[in-house]
Amino acid sequence: MCGIAGFIGKEMAVPYLIDCLERLEYRGYDSSGIALCKKGSIEVTKRKGKLAELKKAINVKEKKNSCCGIGHTRWATHGSPTEKNAHPHMSEKGLFAIVHNGIIENYAELKNELISEGVTFSSQTDSEVIAQLFEKNYKDDFLISARKTLSRLEGAYAIAVICRDFPDRIFCARKGSPLVLCFGEKGGFISSDVTSLAGQSNEIYRLDDGECALVSSEGAEFFFSDMVPKEKLPEKLNISAEDAQKQGYEHFMLKEIFEQNQTAARTVHGHIRGDDIFFEGLDSLFDIASDIRRIAFIGCGSAYHVCLSAKYVTERLTGIYCSAEIASEWRYSDSPVDKSTLCVFISQSGETADTLAALVKAKASGALTLGIVNVPSSSLSVKSDFVIQTAAGAEIAVATTKAYTAQLITVYLIALRLAKEKDCVDKEDYVRYTEFIRRIPDGISEILACVPGQAQKIAEEICNVSQIYFIGRNTDYPAALEGALKLKEVSYIPCEAYPSGELKHGTISLIEKGTYVVALMGSSDVLAKTAGNVKEVKSRGARVIFVGNADRIRTDNYGNEDKILSLPDSENVFSALYESIALQLLAYYVAKMRGCDIDKPRNLAKSVTVE
C-alpha cells in the first residue's frame, strides 16, 4: 500500500526522502509528496502521478537548509488520486504536517466535529483529520498533542508527524500498519518498509502496535500511546543494499523468479535434517497432532492459492479434514472453529489487514493459530500462537514469486511432518516424498534453464489476445488459479481459471475458434481426465498451451499447433510448485512484450494493510 519516508539529520533531507520513496515505489501509488520543516515554517510539495513528477517540482537549491522532513507515496482510498488528496497533509494554520498509512474508521465523525468548530479542510481524505487534531490539541507540547490525538483515532495507522516548533524532531506511531526506524551516520530514518532502509544501518527498531517514538538525528525516545516511556531494543537488519537492487536484471520480478532455486534451497535445508523434518519452536504443536480434527488454511490472493494447495496436500497425506479460506470472506463467516481446529494463516508481509482480522476471530474461538510469514516481527508473527518464518528474503516486485514458492514448500513440509506424527504415511512414501522435496532446488534450476525460451515463444503468440482460460484438476487447480492471477496482474489480460471438470457446467460456452486455453497437466493421477477436457475445448477451436512433463503429455496427440511449458517430473501431490514457476515466466514475458510496468502493476499494492 502507501509508503512512508522520514529523515532527520545534519544533512539536507530531500535526497534521503526521494531515495526512500523511490525504493517504496514497488508498493503501488498514484501520487507523492514531501514536507520539510525549518524553524518557523513547514513547506509541502506534492504531485499526482509518478515520483518523477514530484522530483521535477522540487527545487533542491531552495531546500538546502532543511534537515528534517517526511514523504509519502499514496494509493488512493478516501478521495480520488489528486494533488490535494496527496500526502503530506498540513493542519489549517500550518503547525503540523503528517503522512499516514491505513484507514481512520471514525474520520467522518472527527471531521464533522472539527468543521463545527470552524476548521477548514482542504482534502477528501480520512488522513487530514490527524493533522487537524494535532493542531487542535497543541499547547506548546508535541507529546501531549500526540497523546490526545491518538486517543481519538479508531482504525489502523502508521503516521509520521512534523511540527514547525520542533524542527529537530519527528513523531511517529503505529497501530495495525508497519513502521520501522534506524539510525546511521547521516541521521535518523523512518519508513513503512524495512527494505527501503537497506544500507543505512545494520539495526532497526520495528514499532509494535500501540507504540510511538520521538525521533531525532541521534536516536529515539519510545513510548506507549499514552506517552508513558518504554525501553526498546533494536533488531538485526538482515537485508543488504544488494537485496534492494536489480543486480543486472531488467526487472525485480525477473530477478526474483531466478532467485527461486536459492529460496527453495534455504527453505529445504532449513527444515530437512537427514530424513527428519524440523521446525524450530513447533515441537509442542506436532506433539498434539492427534488432537487436531480440522485445519483451516487462510490467506488472500496468492497466499490463498498456497492455502488451496495446502488443503489438497494435507488432506491426502494426513486424512485430516482441511479447508482453504479467503481471509476477507472467512472473517465474516460463521464457520465453526474450536480448540481442535488449527488455523494456518499465510501472508508474505504479515500485515495483510483481512488476514490479521481473521486471526483475531480464530483466537477468540479458541483455535490454535500458526502464521507462515516472510517478514520477521510482523503483526502476524507476533500474534500467532506458532510461527514459521519463510526464507524468501526481500521481495520487491508487487507480483509475488519467490515468497509464494517458499510458502508452498513450507506447507508441503508441514503436511509431511503431520502425516508422520499421525502415522498416516508409510516409511517408503515418507522417504520418497522427503527426497523429492530435497531435490526441488535442482528441479527449479532445470526450469530456469529451459523454460524461459519456451515461455518467450509462447508469449509472442499470446501477448495480444483478449482473454485466456486456465484449467486444471486437483493439485493442478491451485496452480491454474495462481497462473491466471500472475498473468492478469502484470499483463492486464483478462484471465480466468477453472477446475477442468467445471467446463461442461457453463464455462465451455466461452470457448470458440482461436480461444487460448492453458491446460495444467502436472499430476498423472488426473492426467487422463484433463486430457479429455483438452479434447473438448480443441473440438471447439481452442488453441491449447500445455504445462507439465512433455513425456507424459505427448502433445502430438492433440495437434502440431499446441505449445508446451515442459517441466521436470514431479510427485503428483506436489505438482503445483513447478507449474507455478513456469507460469510466472510466461506472465513476465507476456507483460514485457505488452510494455507493462511489470514491477509496479497499475492499481496494485505489495502489502494490503487496509480492508
N, C-alpha and C positions, 0 to 999 in steps of 0.2 A: 504494500500500500504506500502511503505517503512517506516521504523521507525527511528526517530532521538532521540539521547540522548546527554545530555551535563551536566557536573558538574564542578563547581569551588568553592573551599572552603579551609579549613585549614587541611583537612584530605586527605588520598590517594584517588585518583579519581576512580581507577579501580573498586572497589566493587560497587560503586554507578552506574557507567556506565553499568556494567554487570547486576545489578539488574533491571535497567530501560529497557535494551534491552530484558531481559527475560520477562518482563511484556508486551513488544511490540511484542513478538513472534506471538501472535494470528493474527496479521495483515497480515501475509504471507510474506515469504522472502526466498531467495536462497543463500545468503552469508551475512557475517557480519564482522565488524571491529571496531577498536578504534584507536584514535590518542591522544597522550599525549604530553603536552607542558611543557618543562622546560626552564630555562634561556639558550638561545643559541641553542636549538635543539627541534625538533618535532620527535617523534617516532611513527610509524604506524605499527599495527599488524592487519592482516585481513585474513579471510579464506573462502573458498567456503563451502556451506552446512550449517548444523545446528550450532546453537550457541555453542553447546558442543565442536565443533572443534576449535572455537576461544578460548574458555576457556582453552583447552589443550595447546594452543600455547602461552598463556600469562604467563610469569614468574613474578609473583606478587612481589617477593622479589626485583627484579631489578627496580621496578616501585614505590618504596615507597616515592620517593622524588617528585612525580608528583601529584599535587593537581588540575590540570586543564586538562580537556580532553573532547573529543566528540566521539560519537559512532553512529553506523548505522546498520540497517538490510535492505538489498537491495532486491527488487523484480525486476528482470531484465526487462528493456525496451530497452534502447540503449546498445547493446552489450550483448553477452552471459553471463551466470552466472559463471564467472571465478574469480580467486583471483585478477587478475589485474583489472578487472572491478568492483570489490567490493569497497565500500567506507570505510574509508575516502580516498579522493584523495589529493595528495601533488602537490604543484607547483614545477616546474622544479628544482629550486635551494633550495627547502626545506623551504622557508619562510612561507608558508601558508599550512594549511590542511583544507579541507571543507567536510561537509556532506550535501546532497541535496535530497529533495523530490520534485517531479514534473518533468516537461519537459521544457528544454530550446529550444524554437522553432527555433531560429536563430543560433543554436550552430555550424552548418556546416560553415556558413559564418564567425563566430568568429574564429573557429578552423583554417580555411584556412588563415585568416588574421594573426593569431599568428604564424602559421607554416612558412608563408612567411617572418616573422621577425626573424626566427631562433629558435622558441620554439619547443621542442621535447615533444610529447605526449606519455604517457605510457598505455593508455586505449582506449577502443572503445566508451566510454560513452559521453553523452552530458554534464554531470556534471563537467568533468575535466576542461572545458573551464573556469569555475568560478574560480577555484584555480589559473589557469594561468593568468587570468585577474587581480586578486587581486595582484599577484606578479608584473605584468607589470605596474600597476598603483601606486605601492607603492613608496612613498618618505618619509619614516620615520613617516608617519601619517596613522594610521589604518583607521580612519573615512574618510579621503579623498580618500584612495584607495577603500573603500566600496562605497562611493558616485559615483565615476567614473565607478566602475564595475557594480553596479545595473542599471545605466543609459543605459548600453549596452544590458541588458538581456531582451529578449522577451519570453513570455510564463508564466508558473507557477513555483513557487519555494517556498520552505521553506529551509533556509540554516542556518547552524551554522559554524563559521569560527574561527580558532585559528591562531595566528601569533607568531613566535618564539621570536620576540622582545617584546611581551606583554604577558608574561606567567601568568598574573593575570587578563586576560580579555578574554571573548568570545563574538564575534559579531554574531548577528542573525538577520534575516529579513524574511518577509513573503509577498508573493503575490499569492493568489489563492490556497495555501496549508497550512494547520493549523500548528501553533507553539505556545506553551504556556511556561510560566516561573513561577517559585515560589521560595521562599526563606525561609529557615528554619534554625535551629540551626547549621546544618552541613555546610551550604553554599547555593549556588545558583544552581538551577536545570532547565534544558531545556528539552522539549520533544515535539514530534509531536502529542501526545495523552494524554489528561488530566488524563485518568485512570492510567497511569504509575506514576503519581505524588501523588497518594493517600497515605496518611500517612506522607508526607513530610511537608505539610503546610495546613492551613485552608483557604488560599487565593491563587489565581493565577492571573497572568497577561496574557491575551489572546491577542496576536498580531493581529491587523486588517490588511487588505490589505494595502500595501504601508508603513507599519511601520517597524522600526528597533529598536534594543536595543544593548547597550554595557553593558555586564553583568559582575559583579564582585561578590565576596563572600558576600558582604554586601548589594547589591541591583543592580539596573539597571538604566541607563540613556536611555530615549526613544527619538526616532527621527522619522521624516518623511524620505522618501527615499532620499531626497536631503540633509539630515543630519541637517535640522532645528529642534531644540529641541522641544519636546512637553510634556505635562503633561499626565499622565495615572494613573488611579485609579485601584486598584485590585478588583476582584470579588470573591464572596464566592465560595469555592470548596465544592460541595455537594456530593462528592464521598468519602466514607470511605475506609480505608485499607481493610476492610472485603469484600467490593464490588469487589475487585480485587483478591479475594481468592476463592477457590472451596468450602470451608466450608463443607468438608466431602464427596462431590460428586466426582465421578471418573473423570468427565469431566465438563468443563464450560457449554457445550451445555445442558447436563442433568440438571445441576443446574438452568440454565436459563429457561428451559422448565417448571421446577417445581416452578419457581417464577411467572408464568403467572397469577395465581389466584390473587396474590398480585398486579401485574401490572394492571390487569383488575380492581381491587378494587380501586386503586389510580385514574385510568382514569375515572371510573364511578362516584366515589364520588367527583371527582374534577369538574365534569361538569353537574351533575344532582342535582338540589335542589328542593325538593318536586316533582312536576310534570313538572318543567321547566328545559330546557337545557340551560346552560350558558357557554359562552366562554369569558374570560376576554379580553377586547380590540377589540372584534369583533362586538359590537353593531352597529357601523356605516356600517359594511358590511351587516349585516342582515336587516338593515333599507332600503337598496336599493335592497333587494332580488327580488322585482318585476321587476327591470330593467335588471336582468341577463337573457340573452337569451340562453346562451350556457355555459357549464362548461367543461373544458379540464383538466383531471387528468393526471399528467405527472410524470414519475419515471423510474427507472431502476431495473432490477432483481426482487427481492421480492417486492420492492416498486411498481413496475409496476403491480404486481398481486393485490396489495391493490387497485391500480388505477382501475383495471378492476372490482373488487368487488364494488368499489365506483360508477362506471358507472351504473351497474345493479341496485344497491340500490337507487341511487339518481334519476335515470330516473323513477323507479317505484313509489317512494314516492312523487316526485315533478312535474313530467311531463316535466322537463327541458331537452333539448337535451344535452347529455353528450358523451364524447369520452374518451377513455383510450389510452394514447400515450407513446411509448417508447422514452425516452428523447433523446437518441443518434440518433434516426430517425427523431423525430419531429423538432429538431433544424435545420435540413437541408431541411425540407419540406416547401411547400407553403401553408400550412394550414392557412386559414384566421382567424384572431382574431382581435377584436376591443374593444372599451370601454364597450360593452355589454357582453363581454366574461370574465368569471372568470377562471383563470388558477391556478390550485391547484398542487403544487409541493411537492412530498413526498420523503423524504430521511432520513435514520437513522442518518447519520453523519452530514448532512447539508453541506458537502464538495464535494459531487459527481460532478465530472467535467462536465459531459454531462447535468446533471440536472441544474447546475448553468448557463451553456451556454444557455439552453432553457429558463431559467428565464430572461436572458438578452434580448432574442428575444421577449418574451411576453411583457416585459415592453416597449420595443421600439415600439411595435404595439399598445400601449395604453390600453392593457388589465389590469384588476385588478389581483393582484397576492396574493396567500395565500400559505405560507410554513407550512408544517407539518414535524417537525424535533425533534430528540431526544437529540440534543446537544445544550445547550444554547450558545448564542453569536456566533454561527457558521455563515458561509457566507450566507447560505440560509435564516436563521432567520433575519439577519441584512438587507438583500437586498430585501426581500419580503415586499409588502405593509402591509400585515397582517401575523401573525404567531401564530401557536399553538404549544406549547411545550409539547411533549408527556412525560408520566411519567414512562417510562420503566426502568430508571436507567442505570447504566453502563452495557453494553453488551460486553462480551469478546470473545465468540466463533465467528468464522468467519460466520458461517451459522446463520442468524438471526432467532430468535424465539419470545422472549418477546417483542422486538421492533416492530416486524411485528404485533403481537396481539394488541399492544397499538395503532398502526396506523389504524388497521382495526376497532376497537371500535370507534376511533375518527371520521373516515369518516361516520360510522353509525350515530353517534350523529349529525354531521354536516347535513347529509341528512334529518334527522328527524326535526331538527330545521328549515331548509329551507322550508320543507313541511308545517310546522306550520305557518311560516311567509307568505307563499304564499297561505295559506288556501287551501292546496291540500290534507289534510288528515283529516278525521272526528275525533271528540273527542274520540270516543270509540277506534278507531285504534291507535290514538296517545298515549293514556294511556296504551294500551296493549303493544305496541312496547317499550315504555319507561320502563314499568315494566319488560319486558324481558331483556332489556339491564342492568337494575339494578341487575337482578339475574345472569348475566353472570359469575361473580366470583364464585358463587356456582356451576354453571354448569361446569366450568373449574376444580374446586376441585373434582367434581364427575369423570370427565375424568381422572384426575391424580391418582385417587384412583383405577379405574377399568381397564383402557385401557393398562397400561404398561404390565400387564400379557398377555393380548391378543396379543399385539404387539410383545412381545418376542417370543411367539409360532409361529406366522406367520413369523417372521424374521428368525427363524431356518429353515423354509421351503424354503424361497426365497433367502437366503443370497448368494447362488452360481449360481443364474440364470444369463443368458447373456443379457436379456433385460426385461423391464416391461413397460406396457402401462397403462395410466390413462385416464379414460373417465368421463365426467360429462356434465350436461346441465345447462344453465342459471347461477344462482348464485353458482351452484356446480362447474362450469367450472374453475373459477379462483382458487378455492381450488385444483382442479386437477393439474393445472399448478404449483402451489406452492408445492404440494406434490411431483411431479416429479422432480422439481428443488432441493428440500431438499434431496431427495434420491440420485440423481446423484452427488450433491455437496459433500456429506460426505461419500458415499459408492463406488463411481465411477462406479456404474452400469448404463449403458445407459438407460435412461427413457424418454418417450415422453408422452405428454398429448394432448388430442383431445376433441373437442366438440363431444358428443356421436353421434349426427346426422351426423357427417362427416365420420363415419366409412365406410359407404357404398360408399363413394366417393374416395376410394383408399386404406385407411388405413387397411381395413379388409383383404387385401391381405397378410398382415404380420402375421395374426393370424393362428396358426396351433396347433396341439396337444401339450399340455403342456405349451403353452404360458400363462404367467401371465398377467391378466388384473385387475386393481384396479378400481372398479366402485363406484363413489361417488353418493350417493342417499339421501342426507340430505334434499332436498326440495321436499315436497309431491306434489307440483304443477306439477312437471315433472317426478315424480316417475314412472308412468306407461310407459312413453316414454323411460326412461333409462332402465327400466326392459326389454323392447323389444330389446334394443341393447345388453343387457346382454345375452339374449337367442340367439341372432345372433352369438356372439363370442363363447358361450358354444357349440353351434351346430357344431362349427369348432374345438372343442377340447380344448378351453381355460380353464384355471383354474382361478376362479374369487375370488377376495378379495373385500368384501363389506365394505363401510364406511357410517354409518348412524344409525338411530334408529332401533334396532333389531325388535321391534314390527311392525314397518311399513314395513320393507323389507321382513321379513319372508323367510329366506334363504332356508328353507326346500322345497320351491317351485322350487329351482334351482338344488338341488342335495346335498347330505350329505358332499361332499368334500369341499364345499365352506367355506371360513373363513369370519369373520366379526370383524371390529373395531366398537364396539357398543357405540353409543353416546346418551346423553340426547336429548330429543325432542327440536326442535328449531323452531323459526319463519322462514318460508321459505325464506324470504328476507335476513335473516342473517345467512344462512346455512353454509357459508364458514368458519366461525370462529371455530366452534367445529371440523369440518372436518380437518382443517389445523393443529390443535394441535395434533389430533390423528396421522396424517401422519408425524409430527415431531418426535413423539415417535417411529414410525415404522422405519423412516430413521436412527434414533440414534442406535437402536438395531441391525439393519442390518449392519451398519458401524462397530459397536463394534465386531460383530461376524466375520467380514471380516478382523479385525485387522487394520483398517484405523486410520489415525491421525485425529480424529474427530474434535477437536477444531481448527486445522490448516490444512485444506484440501490442497492438492498439487495445486500449480499454482494460488491459490485464495488469495484475499486480503480483509480485512474488509472494508476499505474505499478506493474507487476507485477515486483517485484525479487526474488521467490523462485520456485523451480521449482514 
